[in-house]
Amino acid sequence: MRDITLGQFVAGNSVIHKLDPRSKIGMMILYIVMTFLVKRIYFFAIPLAYLIIELILSGISLRYILNALKPIRILLILMFVLNLVFTKGENVWLDLGFWQITGEAVLQSCFMTLRIILLVAGASMLTLTTSPLALTDGLERLLSPLKVFRFPAHELAMMMTIALRFIPTLMDESDKIRSAQMARGADFESGNVFRRVKSMIPILIPLFVSSFRKADELAIAMESRCYHGGEGRTRLHQLRFRLPDLIAILVTLLFVASLIVVLVLF
Amino acid sequence: MIQFQNVTFHYEKSSTPALSEINLEIAQGEFIAIVGHNGSGKSTLAKHINGLLLPTSGSVIVCGYDTKNENDILKIRQQVGMAFQNPDNQLVTTIVEEDVAFGPENLGIASEEIRARVDRALSSVGMTQYAESAVHNLSGGQKQRIAIAGILALRPNILVLDEATAMLDPSGREDLLRTVKRLHDDGMTVIMVTQYMEETVDCDRIVVMNRGRIVCVGTPSEVFRKQDILEKSNLVAPEAVKVRNELKNMGFEIPDDVLTAESLAEAVCLLL
C-alpha cells in the first residue's frame, strides 16, 4: 500500500517503457476503438495479437495482467451468465424445459466477456508500463490544446501530481491519528459494518483538518518557489516524440486499418 | 540588501499588531538569527522578506525591490529562498529531482539548464545519490535538505529558514545547520528564525523579538549578556552561556566570547 504512488507501474527499460506517454495514451485509445469495432468473436484475434505483441515487447509478465483482471472476475462471471440467460436464439444446445441454452447465447457470452477482458488488459498495459508521473505529464500535454476553451489542463495535472505526492504522507498521518485515538480508548475492530464505519469518523475529521493545514503550508511554499500557474513553465524532463513513437503509432494504425478491412470484407 | 522601514503589520481580525515599527537592515553575506518565543512575531517578520505578507504600513525593500510592488514579486522570490518548519508540507512532487526542479521550472528555464541546476543543488546539500528516490522514503532531515536544494536551484542570494529545524531530530538538525553554515561560507546571506538559542551562537547578529517588536539586536555575546531582556522575552541563553555567567558571578575570569560548551571547557582549563 505504501507504494501506491507508483500504482501498478512495473519499472522497466523496454521499448514500450521508453515510449512517450502521449503516444501510449493515443495507442490505448486506438486499441479501445479496435475492441469496440469488432462485431464477430473471431475478429478479436486482431486486438489480441496487438496486445500479445505489446506484452512481449514490454517484457511484462502475464501474471501482472491476470492480477489486473482479478478484481473484476465477479463482473466477468456475472456478465457471462446474464448474456447466457437473456440472449435469444434458435440453435438450442441444451433444453432444461424452463430455460434453453442456445448456441447464440454461448457465443454472445464469450464475445462480451472477451471484450471486457481485452479492454482491461489493454488499459493495464498502459499503467503497467507508464509511471503515474509520466502519465500525468502526458495527459497535461494532450489536454493543453483545450486551454483555448479555458480547460484547466495544467491545474488538473498539478493537482494529480500533488495528490500522488501526498498519498503516502496522509497514510502515515492516518496511522498516527488511529494510534492516538486507540490510545484514548477508541475501538475500531468490533461491531457490525455500520458501527465500524462510524468509528472511522474520529480518524477522518482530524485527517481532514490536517489536510487543510498541509494544503495551506504547501501553497505558501509553492509561492515562495516562484510558482505562478502553468504559464511559461518549463520541465526538467521534456517529453520527446521520437522515431520509436512514430513507428508504434503507425503500427497501431495499421492494426486498426486491417481490422476495418476485415470488417468490410467479411 | 534587506531593509525594514518602520514596518507595522496587523493580521486581519486581530486588534494587536503582529509587528510594530520594525526597523532593521541586513547586509549582504550576513548570518542573522531572529529569536523569540511563540507569538513574538518572528515568523511574521520572515514572511515579509519575500512578500508572502505585505506590511500594513511602512515598507520592506529587498535587493532594491519594494515587496509591495506586485510586478517585482517574482524577482524578489528568486532572490529570497525560504524554507519552512514542516519538511513534508513543502515538497511538491514525488521524486526528489523533480521536486528540486520545481522552482526553476516555474521560472521557465530551459531543461538542460534545469538539469545542471538540479545536479548542482543536490550535490551542495549532499543528496546526489537520492536524486531518483521517492521523497516519502526519506528522513525528516533529508527531506529538509531536499527542500533547501529546491531553494538553491533558484540561485537565491538570501536564504530564510523559518523554524526549519524545529521538527527535526538532533542529528537532522545538526546536518541542516552544517549545510546552512557551509552555504553562508560560500557567500549566502542567511536569516534563521528559531526558538533554540543554541543554534544562534555562530551568527553575526541576533535579533530578539517580543510581542511584535525588536527588543535587542547584537552579536551573540552581546545579546547573551543581557539576561534581563532575554528573560522578559521568555528566552534562555544556551547552557554554556548560563554556566559562564554563573562562573563570572563567582569571580572567575572568563571571556565574553565563550558561547559553546567546547570553548567554555577550554576557558575553564586555562583558569586551572
HADDOCK unambig.tbl for C-alpha pairs under 7 A between the chains (distance, minus, plus):
assign (segid A and resid 161 and name CA) (segid B and resid 93 and name CA) 6.13 0.50 0.50
assign (segid A and resid 162 and name CA) (segid B and resid 92 and name CA) 6.03 0.50 0.50
assign (segid A and resid 162 and name CA) (segid B and resid 93 and name CA) 6.17 0.50 0.50
assign (segid A and resid 164 and name CA) (segid B and resid 94 and name CA) 6.90 0.50 0.50
assign (segid A and resid 165 and name CA) (segid B and resid 92 and name CA) 6.79 0.50 0.50
assign (segid A and resid 165 and name CA) (segid B and resid 93 and name CA) 5.35 0.50 0.50
assign (segid A and resid 165 and name CA) (segid B and resid 94 and name CA) 4.63 0.50 0.50
assign (segid A and resid 168 and name CA) (segid B and resid 136 and name CA) 6.68 0.50 0.50
assign (segid A and resid 169 and name CA) (segid B and resid 136 and name CA) 6.82 0.50 0.50
assign (segid A and resid 214 and name CA) (segid B and resid 89 and name CA) 5.70 0.50 0.50
assign (segid A and resid 217 and name CA) (segid B and resid 89 and name CA) 5.99 0.50 0.50
assign (segid A and resid 217 and name CA) (segid B and resid 90 and name CA) 7.00 0.50 0.50
assign (segid A and resid 218 and name CA) (segid B and resid 89 and name CA) 5.09 0.50 0.50
assign (segid A and resid 218 and name CA) (segid B and resid 90 and name CA) 5.10 0.50 0.50
assign (segid A and resid 221 and name CA) (segid B and resid 90 and name CA) 5.27 0.50 0.50
assign (segid A and resid 224 and name CA) (segid B and resid 77 and name CA) 5.96 0.50 0.50
assign (segid A and resid 224 and name CA) (segid B and resid 81 and name CA) 6.97 0.50 0.50
assign (segid A and resid 224 and name CA) (segid B and resid 82 and name CA) 6.42 0.50 0.50
assign (segid A and resid 225 and name CA) (segid B and resid 77 and name CA) 6.72 0.50 0.50
assign (segid A and resid 225 and name CA) (segid B and resid 103 and name CA) 5.09 0.50 0.50
assign (segid A and resid 225 and name CA) (segid B and resid 151 and name CA) 6.89 0.50 0.50
assign (segid A and resid 226 and name CA) (segid B and resid 74 and name CA) 5.88 0.50 0.50
assign (segid A and resid 226 and name CA) (segid B and resid 77 and name CA) 6.06 0.50 0.50
assign (segid A and resid 226 and name CA) (segid B and resid 78 and name CA) 6.81 0.50 0.50
assign (segid A and resid 226 and name CA) (segid B and resid 103 and name CA) 6.22 0.50 0.50
assign (segid A and resid 226 and name CA) (segid B and resid 106 and name CA) 6.04 0.50 0.50
assign (segid A and resid 226 and name CA) (segid B and resid 107 and name CA) 6.98 0.50 0.50
assign (segid A and resid 227 and name CA) (segid B and resid 106 and name CA) 5.41 0.50 0.50
assign (segid A and resid 232 and name CA) (segid B and resid 108 and name CA) 5.41 0.50 0.50
assign (segid A and resid 233 and name CA) (segid B and resid 105 and name CA) 5.43 0.50 0.50
assign (segid A and resid 233 and name CA) (segid B and resid 106 and name CA) 4.98 0.50 0.50
assign (segid A and resid 233 and name CA) (segid B and resid 107 and name CA) 6.49 0.50 0.50
assign (segid A and resid 233 and name CA) (segid B and resid 108 and name CA) 4.66 0.50 0.50
assign (segid A and resid 234 and name CA) (segid B and resid 105 and name CA) 4.79 0.50 0.50
assign (segid A and resid 234 and name CA) (segid B and resid 106 and name CA) 6.83 0.50 0.50
assign (segid A and resid 234 and name CA) (segid B and resid 108 and name CA) 4.77 0.50 0.50
assign (segid A and resid 234 and name CA) (segid B and resid 109 and name CA) 6.19 0.50 0.50
assign (segid A and resid 234 and name CA) (segid B and resid 110 and name CA) 6.60 0.50 0.50
assign (segid A and resid 234 and name CA) (segid B and resid 111 and name CA) 6.86 0.50 0.50
assign (segid A and resid 235 and name CA) (segid B and resid 105 and name CA) 5.42 0.50 0.50
assign (segid A and resid 235 and name CA) (segid B and resid 111 and name CA) 5.99 0.50 0.50
assign (segid A and resid 236 and name CA) (segid B and resid 98 and name CA) 6.98 0.50 0.50
assign (segid A and resid 236 and name CA) (segid B and resid 101 and name CA) 6.26 0.50 0.50
assign (segid A and resid 236 and name CA) (segid B and resid 105 and name CA) 6.90 0.50 0.50
assign (segid A and resid 236 and name CA) (segid B and resid 111 and name CA) 4.96 0.50 0.50
assign (segid A and resid 236 and name CA) (segid B and resid 114 and name CA) 5.95 0.50 0.50
assign (segid A and resid 236 and name CA) (segid B and resid 115 and name CA) 6.33 0.50 0.50
assign (segid A and resid 237 and name CA) (segid B and resid 111 and name CA) 6.96 0.50 0.50
assign (segid A and resid 238 and name CA) (segid B and resid 111 and name CA) 6.88 0.50 0.50
